[in-house]
């Protein structure tokens, strides 16, 4: 299993430069750093729990349901931009009350069934509180995007006591991630306009990949004599 982190708290040193005229934000600077440390710890906690589950499956069933784990904390620019678009003040309290995707973990699985198995096991932990679920597998987005999104509240034990932070977890198969990554690259990173015809082609590719995902799941079940 490959585990990747995509965040670095050192980037917070540049925060004041993003909002040079915001005295209020600079006053909350130290609180912001503490808050990002909390979110980082919460993301690490989820990664540890998922690694434990994956190791258990490897020992008991000789297979690893998790192919890749990635964790990240939203960049300062992204956080500031999101608060600004919502017309909200730039401070730590506002972040805690309004943003639930600061800490994120992406889980790439082998099969569709693994997605729901991992989500169920993770949210069954008595120290994890499920906040919300968006199932884009059963109900894909109009563009064809598929993934299971859950937001959980995670306890973090600090020198000052126990605190909580939300973590958004995206769980998808390798096939779903393949499509989502390329679709994002084509739509947002090339700087090119994707017209309606090409959007329909991308959606068709998503359907083809989804059907392949289902077929691979069925092949796995037949090979391992797994009944519904």
KETI-758480 format. One line per field, with one value per atom (N, C-alpha, C): residue number from 1; residue in one letter; y, x, z. Coordinates in nm, 2 decimals. Layout:
<fidrens>
seq	(NUM:...)
type	(A:...)
v	(Y:...)
u	(X:...)
w	(Z:...)
</fidrens>
This chain:
<fidrens>
seq	(1:1:1:2:2:2:3:3:3:4:4:4:5:5:5:6:6:6:7:7:7:8:8:8:9:9:9:10:10:10:11:11:11:12:12:12:13:13:13:14:14:14:15:15:15:16:16:16:17:17:17:18:18:18:19:19:19:20:20:20:21:21:21:22:22:22:23:23:23:24:24:24:25:25:25:26:26:26:27:27:27:28:28:28:29:29:29:30:30:30:31:31:31:32:32:32:33:33:33:34:34:34:35:35:35:36:36:36:37:37:37:38:38:38:39:39:39:40:40:40:41:41:41:42:42:42:43:43:43:44:44:44:45:45:45:46:46:46:47:47:47:48:48:48:49:49:49:50:50:50:51:51:51:52:52:52:53:53:53:54:54:54:55:55:55:56:56:56:57:57:57:58:58:58:59:59:59:60:60:60:61:61:61:62:62:62:63:63:63:64:64:64:65:65:65:66:66:66:67:67:67:68:68:68:69:69:69:70:70:70:71:71:71:72:72:72:73:73:73:74:74:74:75:75:75:76:76:76:77:77:77:78:78:78:79:79:79:80:80:80:81:81:81:82:82:82:83:83:83:84:84:84:85:85:85:86:86:86:87:87:87:88:88:88:89:89:89:90:90:90:91:91:91:92:92:92:93:93:93:94:94:94:95:95:95:96:96:96:97:97:97:98:98:98:99:99:99:100:100:100:101:101:101:102:102:102:103:103:103:104:104:104:105:105:105:106:106:106:107:107:107:108:108:108:109:109:109:110:110:110:111:111:111:112:112:112:113:113:113:114:114:114:115:115:115:116:116:116:117:117:117:118:118:118:119:119:119:120:120:120:121:121:121:122:122:122:123:123:123:124:124:124:125:125:125:126:126:126:127:127:127:128:128:128:129:129:129:130:130:130:131:131:131:132:132:132:133:133:133:134:134:134:135:135:135:136:136:136:137:137:137:138:138:138:139:139:139:140:140:140:141:141:141:142:142:142:143:143:143:144:144:144:145:145:145:146:146:146:147:147:147:148:148:148:149:149:149:150:150:150:151:151:151:152:152:152:153:153:153:154:154:154:155:155:155:156:156:156:157:157:157:158:158:158:159:159:159:160:160:160:161:161:161:162:162:162:163:163:163:164:164:164:165:165:165:166:166:166:167:167:167:168:168:168:169:169:169:170:170:170:171:171:171:172:172:172:173:173:173:174:174:174:175:175:175:176:176:176:177:177:177:178:178:178:179:179:179:180:180:180:181:181:181:182:182:182:183:183:183:184:184:184:185:185:185:186:186:186:187:187:187:188:188:188:189:189:189:190:190:190:191:191:191:192:192:192:193:193:193:194:194:194:195:195:195:196:196:196:197:197:197:198:198:198:199:199:199:200:200:200:201:201:201:202:202:202:203:203:203:204:204:204:205:205:205:206:206:206:207:207:207:208:208:208:209:209:209:210:210:210:211:211:211:212:212:212:213:213:213:214:214:214:215:215:215:216:216:216:217:217:217:218:218:218:219:219:219:220:220:220:221:221:221:222:222:222:223:223:223:224:224:224:225:225:225:226:226:226:227:227:227:228:228:228)
type	(X:X:X:X:X:X:X:X:X:X:X:X:X:X:X:X:X:X:X:X:X:X:X:X:X:X:X:X:X:X:X:X:X:X:X:X:X:X:X:X:X:X:X:X:X:X:X:X:X:X:X:X:X:X:X:X:X:X:X:X:X:X:X:X:X:X:X:X:X:X:X:X:X:X:X:X:X:X:X:X:X:X:X:X:X:X:X:X:X:X:X:X:X:X:X:X:X:X:X:X:X:X:X:X:X:X:X:X:X:X:X:X:X:X:X:X:X:X:X:X:X:X:X:X:X:X:X:X:X:X:X:X:X:X:X:X:X:X:X:X:X:X:X:X:X:X:X:X:X:X:X:X:X:X:X:X:X:X:X:X:X:X:X:X:X:X:X:X:X:X:X:X:X:X:X:X:X:X:X:X:X:X:X:X:X:X:X:X:X:X:X:X:X:X:X:X:X:X:X:X:X:X:X:X:X:X:X:X:X:X:X:X:X:X:X:X:X:X:X:X:X:X:X:X:X:X:X:X:X:X:X:X:X:X:X:X:X:X:X:X:X:X:X:X:X:X:X:X:X:X:X:X:X:X:X:X:X:X:X:X:X:X:X:X:X:X:X:X:X:X:X:X:X:X:X:X:X:X:X:X:X:X:X:X:X:X:X:X:X:X:X:X:X:X:X:X:X:X:X:X:X:X:X:X:X:X:X:X:X:X:X:X:X:X:X:X:X:X:X:X:X:X:X:X:X:X:X:X:X:X:X:X:X:X:X:X:X:X:X:X:X:X:X:X:X:X:X:X:X:X:X:X:X:X:X:X:X:X:X:X:X:X:X:X:X:X:X:X:X:X:X:X:X:X:X:X:X:X:X:X:X:X:X:X:X:X:X:X:X:X:X:X:X:X:X:X:X:X:X:X:X:X:X:X:X:X:X:X:X:X:X:X:X:X:X:X:X:X:X:X:X:X:X:X:X:X:X:X:X:X:X:X:X:X:X:X:X:X:X:X:X:X:X:X:X:X:X:X:X:X:X:X:X:X:X:X:X:X:X:X:X:X:X:X:X:X:X:X:X:X:X:X:X:X:X:X:X:X:X:X:X:X:X:X:X:X:X:X:X:X:X:X:X:X:X:X:X:X:X:X:X:X:X:X:X:X:X:X:X:X:X:X:X:X:X:X:X:X:X:X:X:X:X:X:X:X:X:X:X:X:X:X:X:X:X:X:X:X:X:X:X:X:X:X:X:X:X:X:X:X:X:X:X:X:X:X:X:X:X:X:X:X:X:X:X:X:X:X:X:X:X:X:X:X:X:X:X:X:X:X:X:X:X:X:X:X:X:X:X:X:X:X:X:X:X:X:X:X:X:X:X:X:X:X:X:X:X:X:X:X:X:X:X:X:X:X:X:X:X:X:X:X:X:X:X:X:X:X:X:X:X:X:X:X:X:X:X:X:X:X:X:X:X:X:X:X:X:X:X:X:X:X:X:X:X:X:X:X:X:X:X:X:X:X:X:X:X:X:X:X:X:X:X:X:X:X:X:X:X:X:X:X:X:X)
v	(-0.12:0.00:0.12:0.21:0.34:0.45:0.52:0.63:0.76:0.86:0.99:1.10:1.19:1.32:1.43:1.52:1.63:1.76:1.77:1.90:1.93:2.05:2.09:2.22:2.21:2.33:2.44:2.42:2.53:2.64:2.60:2.70:2.80:2.78:2.88:3.00:2.99:3.11:3.22:3.18:3.28:3.34:3.29:3.34:3.49:3.56:3.71:3.77:3.72:3.78:3.76:3.66:3.65:3.75:3.80:3.90:4.02:4.09:4.19:4.31:4.33:4.43:4.39:4.26:4.21:4.20:4.31:4.31:4.20:4.18:4.08:3.95:3.91:3.78:3.76:3.86:3.85:3.83:3.90:3.88:3.74:3.67:3.53:3.43:3.48:3.39:3.27:3.30:3.19:3.09:3.14:3.05:2.96:3.02:2.95:2.84:2.86:2.76:2.65:2.68:2.57:2.49:2.56:2.49:2.39:2.44:2.35:2.23:2.25:2.14:2.04:2.09:2.00:1.92:1.99:1.92:1.82:1.85:1.76:1.63:1.65:1.54:1.45:1.51:1.44:1.36:1.41:1.34:1.22:1.24:1.14:1.02:1.06:0.96:0.87:0.93:0.85:0.76:0.81:0.73:0.61:0.63:0.52:0.42:0.46:0.37:0.28:0.35:0.28:0.18:0.22:0.13:0.01:0.03:-0.08:-0.18:-0.13:-0.21:-0.29:-0.22:-0.28:-0.39:-0.37:-0.47:-0.59:-0.57:-0.68:-0.76:-0.70:-0.78:-0.86:-0.80:-0.87:-1.00:-0.99:-1.10:-1.21:-1.16:-1.26:-1.32:-1.23:-1.28:-1.28:-1.25:-1.24:-1.15:-1.04:-0.94:-0.80:-0.70:-0.56:-0.48:-0.44:-0.37:-0.23:-0.17:-0.04:-0.04:0.02:0.03:0.15:0.27:0.39:0.47:0.54:0.64:0.77:0.88:1.01:1.10:1.19:1.28:1.42:1.52:1.66:1.76:1.87:1.98:2.09:2.16:2.26:2.37:2.43:2.54:2.66:2.75:2.88:2.96:2.96:3.03:2.98:2.84:2.78:2.81:2.81:2.84:2.99:3.08:3.22:3.25:3.19:3.20:3.16:3.04:2.99:3.07:3.12:3.21:3.34:3.39:3.52:3.51:3.39:3.37:3.36:3.31:3.30:3.42:3.53:3.65:3.64:3.55:3.52:3.58:3.62:3.68:3.58:3.62:3.54:3.52:3.41:3.38:3.23:3.18:3.04:2.99:3.07:3.03:3.01:3.10:3.08:2.96:2.93:2.80:2.68:2.67:2.56:2.54:2.65:2.65:2.63:2.66:2.66:2.57:2.53:2.45:2.31:2.21:2.07:1.99:2.05:1.98:2.03:2.09:2.14:2.02:1.92:1.80:1.69:1.63:1.54:1.41:1.30:1.17:1.10:1.06:0.99:0.84:0.75:0.61:0.55:0.48:0.42:0.27:0.21:0.06:-0.02:-0.15:-0.25:-0.26:-0.28:-0.31:-0.23:-0.22:-0.14:-0.18:-0.31:-0.36:-0.31:-0.30:-0.25:-0.11:-0.03:0.11:0.11:0.03:0.03:-0.05:-0.15:-0.22:-0.13:-0.06:0.03:0.14:0.20:0.31:0.26:0.14:0.09:0.06:0.00:-0.04:0.09:0.19:0.31:0.39:0.40:0.48:0.40:0.27:0.19:0.21:0.27:0.30:0.39:0.36:0.44:0.58:0.61:0.74:0.83:0.77:0.84:0.88:1.00:1.05:1.08:1.02:1.04:1.17:1.27:1.40:1.40:1.35:1.35:1.25:1.21:1.12:1.17:1.16:1.18:1.07:0.99:0.87:0.90:0.93:0.96:0.83:0.72:0.59:0.55:0.55:0.51:0.62:0.75:0.86:0.95:0.91:0.99:1.13:1.22:1.36:1.36:1.47:1.48:1.45:1.49:1.47:1.33:1.24:1.10:1.07:1.17:1.15:1.05:0.96:0.86:0.85:0.85:0.83:0.84:0.78:0.79:0.89:1.00:1.10:1.09:1.09:1.10:1.20:1.27:1.36:1.31:1.29:1.24:1.33:1.33:1.41:1.32:1.37:1.28:1.34:1.26:1.31:1.32:1.43:1.45:1.48:1.41:1.43:1.52:1.64:1.74:1.76:1.84:1.87:1.94:2.01:2.09:2.01:1.89:1.81:1.76:1.69:1.63:1.74:1.74:1.83:1.74:1.80:1.73:1.81:1.75:1.81:1.73:1.79:1.71:1.67:1.55:1.51:1.46:1.51:1.46:1.34:1.23:1.11:1.07:1.06:1.02:0.88:0.79:0.65:0.61:0.56:0.52:0.41:0.35:0.24:0.31:0.22:0.27:0.32:0.25:0.29:0.43:0.45:0.58:0.69:0.66:0.76:0.79:0.69:0.71:0.81:0.79:0.89:1.02:1.03:1.16:1.24:1.18:1.25:1.31:1.23:1.28:1.38:1.36:1.46:1.59:1.59:1.71:1.78:1.70:1.75:1.82:1.76:1.81:1.94:1.94:2.05:2.17:2.15:2.26:2.29:2.20:2.22:2.25:2.22:2.25:2.39:2.46:2.59:2.60:2.48:2.47:2.46:2.50:2.49:2.36:2.29:2.16:2.18:2.17:2.19:2.08:2.10:2.00:1.87:1.86:1.73:1.65:1.72:1.66:1.62:1.70:1.67:1.54:1.53:1.40:1.28:1.31:1.20:1.16:1.25:1.22:1.15:1.19:1.12:0.97:0.95:0.82:0.73:0.79:0.72:0.68:0.77:0.74:0.62:0.61:0.50:0.37:0.38:0.26:0.21:0.30:0.26:0.21:0.26:0.21:0.07:0.04:-0.09:-0.19:-0.15:-0.23:-0.26:-0.16:-0.17:-0.28:-0.28:-0.38:-0.52:-0.53:-0.66:-0.71:-0.63:-0.68:-0.73:-0.66:-0.70:-0.84:-0.86:-0.99:-1.10:-1.07:-1.17:-1.21:-1.11:-1.14:-1.23:-1.20:-1.28:-1.43:-1.44:-1.58:-1.66:-1.59:-1.66:-1.70:-1.62:-1.65:-1.71:-1.75:-1.82:-1.74:-1.61:-1.53:-1.51:-1.54:-1.53:-1.40:-1.35:-1.22:-1.25)
u	(0.08:0.00:0.09:0.06:0.13:0.06:0.13:0.07:0.14:0.07:0.12:0.06:0.15:0.10:0.12:0.02:0.03:0.01:0.07:0.06:0.19:0.21:0.33:0.30:0.31:0.27:0.37:0.48:0.58:0.52:0.42:0.36:0.28:0.25:0.17:0.26:0.39:0.48:0.45:0.39:0.36:0.22:0.14:0.00:-0.02:0.06:0.03:0.05:0.13:0.15:0.03:-0.06:-0.18:-0.28:-0.28:-0.38:-0.31:-0.22:-0.14:-0.22:-0.35:-0.43:-0.52:-0.51:-0.61:-0.55:-0.56:-0.51:-0.58:-0.71:-0.79:-0.73:-0.69:-0.64:-0.51:-0.42:-0.29:-0.30:-0.40:-0.42:-0.45:-0.51:-0.55:-0.45:-0.33:-0.23:-0.19:-0.16:-0.12:-0.23:-0.35:-0.46:-0.48:-0.45:-0.46:-0.36:-0.24:-0.14:-0.17:-0.22:-0.27:-0.38:-0.47:-0.59:-0.54:-0.44:-0.39:-0.32:-0.25:-0.19:-0.29:-0.40:-0.51:-0.57:-0.59:-0.64:-0.54:-0.41:-0.31:-0.32:-0.33:-0.33:-0.45:-0.57:-0.69:-0.68:-0.62:-0.59:-0.50:-0.40:-0.30:-0.37:-0.47:-0.54:-0.62:-0.69:-0.77:-0.68:-0.56:-0.47:-0.42:-0.39:-0.35:-0.46:-0.58:-0.69:-0.71:-0.70:-0.72:-0.60:-0.48:-0.36:-0.38:-0.44:-0.46:-0.56:-0.67:-0.77:-0.71:-0.63:-0.56:-0.47:-0.39:-0.30:-0.38:-0.49:-0.57:-0.62:-0.67:-0.72:-0.61:-0.49:-0.38:-0.34:-0.35:-0.32:-0.43:-0.55:-0.67:-0.71:-0.70:-0.76:-0.66:-0.53:-0.43:-0.46:-0.52:-0.54:-0.55:-0.52:-0.52:-0.63:-0.73:-0.84:-0.80:-0.69:-0.65:-0.53:-0.54:-0.43:-0.34:-0.40:-0.33:-0.40:-0.33:-0.38:-0.31:-0.39:-0.33:-0.40:-0.32:-0.38:-0.33:-0.41:-0.37:-0.45:-0.39:-0.46:-0.47:-0.59:-0.61:-0.50:-0.47:-0.37:-0.43:-0.34:-0.39:-0.47:-0.42:-0.49:-0.63:-0.65:-0.78:-0.87:-0.82:-0.90:-0.95:-0.85:-0.89:-0.99:-0.97:-1.06:-1.20:-1.21:-1.34:-1.41:-1.35:-1.41:-1.45:-1.36:-1.40:-1.52:-1.53:-1.65:-1.77:-1.76:-1.88:-1.91:-1.82:-1.84:-1.82:-1.73:-1.71:-1.58:-1.57:-1.44:-1.33:-1.21:-1.09:-1.04:-1.09:-1.04:-1.06:-1.00:-1.00:-1.14:-1.21:-1.35:-1.44:-1.43:-1.51:-1.47:-1.35:-1.30:-1.37:-1.36:-1.41:-1.56:-1.63:-1.78:-1.83:-1.75:-1.81:-1.74:-1.61:-1.54:-1.52:-1.56:-1.55:-1.45:-1.39:-1.30:-1.15:-1.12:-0.98:-0.88:-0.92:-0.84:-0.90:-0.83:-0.88:-0.80:-0.87:-0.80:-0.86:-0.78:-0.84:-0.79:-0.89:-0.86:-0.89:-0.79:-0.81:-0.81:-0.93:-0.95:-0.94:-0.94:-0.93:-1.07:-1.17:-1.30:-1.41:-1.53:-1.64:-1.68:-1.69:-1.74:-1.64:-1.51:-1.41:-1.45:-1.50:-1.54:-1.63:-1.74:-1.84:-1.80:-1.72:-1.66:-1.58:-1.48:-1.39:-1.47:-1.57:-1.64:-1.72:-1.78:-1.86:-1.77:-1.66:-1.57:-1.51:-1.48:-1.42:-1.52:-1.64:-1.74:-1.80:-1.77:-1.82:-1.74:-1.62:-1.53:-1.61:-1.61:-1.69:-1.63:-1.51:-1.45:-1.47:-1.53:-1.55:-1.70:-1.73:-1.86:-1.88:-1.98:-2.02:-2.10:-2.05:-2.12:-2.21:-2.16:-2.24:-2.18:-2.27:-2.23:-2.29:-2.20:-2.25:-2.20:-2.30:-2.26:-2.28:-2.16:-2.16:-2.14:-2.14:-2.13:-2.27:-2.36:-2.50:-2.57:-2.53:-2.59:-2.47:-2.42:-2.30:-2.34:-2.23:-2.25:-2.29:-2.35:-2.39:-2.28:-2.15:-2.04:-1.99:-2.04:-2.00:-1.91:-1.87:-1.79:-1.85:-1.76:-1.81:-1.71:-1.76:-1.68:-1.77:-1.73:-1.80:-1.73:-1.81:-1.75:-1.82:-1.74:-1.79:-1.71:-1.78:-1.71:-1.73:-1.62:-1.62:-1.55:-1.60:-1.54:-1.44:-1.31:-1.21:-1.15:-1.14:-1.07:-0.92:-0.87:-0.72:-0.68:-0.58:-0.54:-0.41:-0.43:-0.33:-0.28:-0.17:-0.12:-0.23:-0.32:-0.42:-0.55:-0.55:-0.67:-0.72:-0.84:-0.89:-0.97:-0.95:-1.02:-1.07:-1.15:-1.21:-1.19:-1.17:-1.16:-1.23:-1.30:-1.36:-1.26:-1.28:-1.19:-1.29:-1.26:-1.34:-1.26:-1.33:-1.27:-1.34:-1.26:-1.31:-1.26:-1.35:-1.32:-1.36:-1.27:-1.31:-1.22:-1.26:-1.17:-1.06:-0.97:-0.86:-0.92:-1.02:-1.09:-1.15:-1.22:-1.29:-1.18:-1.07:-0.97:-0.90:-0.88:-0.82:-0.90:-1.04:-1.12:-1.12:-1.14:-1.15:-1.02:-0.91:-0.78:-0.76:-0.80:-0.78:-0.89:-1.01:-1.11:-1.08:-1.02:-0.98:-0.86:-0.77:-0.66:-0.71:-0.80:-0.85:-0.94:-1.02:-1.11:-1.04:-0.95:-0.90:-0.75:-0.67:-0.53:-0.47:-0.55:-0.50:-0.52:-0.62:-0.66:-0.74:-0.78:-0.86:-1.01:-1.09:-1.23:-1.28:-1.36:-1.41:-1.56:-1.59:-1.72:-1.82:-1.95:-2.05:-2.03:-1.98:-1.96:-1.85:-1.74:-1.63:-1.67:-1.76:-1.81:-1.89:-1.97:-2.05:-1.96:-1.84:-1.75:-1.68:-1.65:-1.60:-1.69:-1.82:-1.93:-1.94:-1.93:-1.94:-1.82:-1.70:-1.59:-1.61:-1.67:-1.70:-1.79:-1.89:-1.99:-1.91:-1.83:-1.75:-1.66:-1.60:-1.51:-1.59:-1.71:-1.79:-1.84:-1.87:-1.91:-1.79:-1.67:-1.56:-1.53:-1.55:-1.54:-1.64:-1.76:-1.86:-1.82:-1.77:-1.73:-1.62:-1.52:-1.40:-1.45:-1.55:-1.60:-1.66:-1.74:-1.80:-1.70:-1.60:-1.49:-1.42:-1.40:-1.33:-1.42:-1.55:-1.64:-1.65:-1.65:-1.66:-1.53:-1.42:-1.29:-1.28:-1.33:-1.32:-1.45:-1.55:-1.67:-1.75:-1.76:-1.83:-1.97:-2.07:-2.21:-2.26:-2.37:-2.43:-2.50)
w	(0.00:0.00:0.00:-0.09:-0.10:-0.02:0.06:0.14:0.11:0.07:0.03:0.11:0.16:0.22:0.12:0.12:0.03:0.10:0.22:0.29:0.37:0.40:0.47:0.55:0.68:0.76:0.74:0.68:0.66:0.57:0.48:0.39:0.46:0.59:0.67:0.70:0.68:0.71:0.61:0.49:0.39:0.40:0.49:0.50:0.50:0.58:0.58:0.45:0.36:0.23:0.14:0.17:0.09:0.12:0.24:0.28:0.35:0.28:0.35:0.41:0.37:0.43:0.54:0.57:0.66:0.80:0.88:1.02:1.10:1.08:1.16:1.14:1.01:0.98:1.05:1.04:1.10:1.25:1.31:1.46:1.50:1.40:1.43:1.37:1.33:1.27:1.35:1.48:1.57:1.59:1.60:1.62:1.49:1.38:1.25:1.24:1.28:1.28:1.37:1.49:1.58:1.52:1.45:1.39:1.28:1.20:1.09:1.15:1.26:1.32:1.37:1.42:1.46:1.34:1.23:1.11:1.06:1.07:1.02:1.11:1.24:1.33:1.31:1.28:1.25:1.12:1.02:0.90:0.92:1.00:1.03:1.11:1.20:1.27:1.18:1.08:0.99:0.90:0.86:0.78:0.86:0.99:1.08:1.09:1.11:1.13:1.00:0.88:0.76:0.73:0.77:0.75:0.84:0.96:1.05:0.99:0.93:0.87:0.75:0.67:0.56:0.60:0.71:0.76:0.81:0.88:0.93:0.82:0.71:0.59:0.53:0.53:0.47:0.55:0.69:0.78:0.77:0.77:0.78:0.65:0.54:0.42:0.30:0.33:0.23:0.11:0.14:0.04:0.10:0.03:0.07:0.00:0.07:0.00:-0.04:0.02:-0.01:-0.10:-0.21:-0.31:-0.28:-0.25:-0.22:-0.12:-0.03:0.06:0.04:0.03:0.01:0.11:0.18:0.27:0.24:0.27:0.24:0.33:0.35:0.41:0.31:0.30:0.20:0.22:0.10:0.10:0.16:0.22:0.27:0.17:0.04:-0.07:-0.08:-0.08:-0.10:0.01:0.14:0.25:0.25:0.22:0.22:0.11:-0.01:-0.12:-0.09:-0.03:0.01:0.10:0.21:0.31:0.24:0.15:0.08:0.00:-0.08:-0.17:-0.09:0.04:0.12:0.20:0.18:0.25:0.40:0.44:0.58:0.63:0.76:0.81:0.81:0.80:0.80:0.94:1.01:1.14:1.17:1.27:1.30:1.34:1.41:1.45:1.33:1.23:1.11:1.03:1.03:0.96:1.03:1.16:1.23:1.21:1.20:1.20:1.05:0.95:0.82:0.72:0.74:0.64:0.70:0.62:0.67:0.58:0.48:0.39:0.40:0.51:0.53:0.53:0.61:0.61:0.52:0.43:0.34:0.33:0.31:0.29:0.17:0.07:-0.04:-0.04:-0.05:-0.04:-0.17:-0.23:-0.36:-0.33:-0.37:-0.34:-0.47:-0.45:-0.56:-0.62:-0.54:-0.59:-0.53:-0.59:-0.54:-0.40:-0.38:-0.25:-0.14:-0.17:-0.07:-0.02:-0.11:-0.07:0.05:0.03:0.14:0.26:0.24:0.36:0.44:0.38:0.46:0.52:0.45:0.51:0.63:0.62:0.73:0.85:0.83:0.94:1.00:0.92:0.98:1.06:1.01:1.09:1.20:1.21:1.33:1.45:1.43:1.55:1.64:1.77:1.87:1.89:1.84:1.86:1.73:1.63:1.50:1.49:1.46:1.44:1.29:1.23:1.09:1.09:1.01:1.00:0.88:0.76:0.64:0.54:0.45:0.34:0.21:0.11:-0.03:-0.12:-0.17:-0.24:-0.39:-0.45:-0.60:-0.68:-0.61:-0.69:-0.72:-0.62:-0.65:-0.73:-0.70:-0.78:-0.83:-0.95:-1.00:-1.03:-1.03:-1.07:-1.22:-1.26:-1.41:-1.50:-1.46:-1.56:-1.56:-1.47:-1.46:-1.35:-1.26:-1.15:-1.05:-1.00:-0.90:-0.79:-0.67:-0.55:-0.43:-0.32:-0.19:-0.11:-0.07:0.02:0.15:0.26:0.39:0.47:0.56:0.65:0.79:0.86:1.00:1.10:1.22:1.33:1.40:1.41:1.46:1.59:1.70:1.82:1.81:1.86:1.86:2.00:2.05:2.19:2.19:2.25:2.25:2.40:2.41:2.55:2.63:2.56:2.63:2.66:2.61:2.62:2.49:2.49:2.36:2.28:2.15:2.06:1.94:1.86:1.75:1.62:1.51:1.38:1.27:1.18:1.07:0.96:0.90:0.79:0.68:0.56:0.45:0.39:0.37:0.32:0.18:0.08:-0.05:-0.08:-0.10:-0.12:-0.26:-0.34:-0.48:-0.53:-0.64:-0.70:-0.78:-0.82:-0.91:-1.04:-1.09:-1.22:-1.20:-1.09:-1.07:-1.06:-0.99:-0.97:-1.10:-1.19:-1.32:-1.40:-1.40:-1.48:-1.41:-1.28:-1.21:-1.23:-1.23:-1.24:-1.38:-1.48:-1.62:-1.65:-1.60:-1.63:-1.56:-1.44:-1.38:-1.45:-1.50:-1.58:-1.71:-1.78:-1.90:-1.88:-1.77:-1.75:-1.69:-1.59:-1.51:-1.53:-1.58:-1.58:-1.72:-1.82:-1.96:-2.00:-1.94:-1.98:-2.10:-2.15:-2.28:-2.24:-2.33:-2.32:-2.36:-2.28:-2.31:-2.35:-2.48:-2.53:-2.49:-2.53:-2.49:-2.55:-2.67:-2.74:-2.67:-2.63:-2.56:-2.42:-2.35:-2.22:-2.22:-2.33:-2.35:-2.37:-2.44:-2.46:-2.33:-2.25:-2.12:-2.03:-2.04:-1.96:-2.01:-2.14:-2.20:-2.15:-2.14:-2.09:-1.94:-1.86:-1.72:-1.71:-1.80:-1.80:-1.84:-1.94:-1.98:-1.87:-1.80:-1.69:-1.57:-1.55:-1.44:-1.47:-1.59:-1.63:-1.62:-1.65:-1.63:-1.48:-1.40:-1.25:-1.21:-1.25:-1.21:-1.26:-1.38:-1.44:-1.36:-1.32:-1.25:-1.11:-1.05:-0.92:-0.93:-1.04:-1.06:-1.09:-1.16:-1.19:-1.06:-0.97:-0.84:-0.76:-0.76:-0.68:-0.73:-0.86:-0.92:-0.89:-0.91:-0.88:-0.73:-0.64:-0.50:-0.45:-0.54:-0.50:-0.39:-0.42:-0.32:-0.37:-0.29:-0.33:-0.27:-0.34:-0.30:-0.16)
</fidrens>
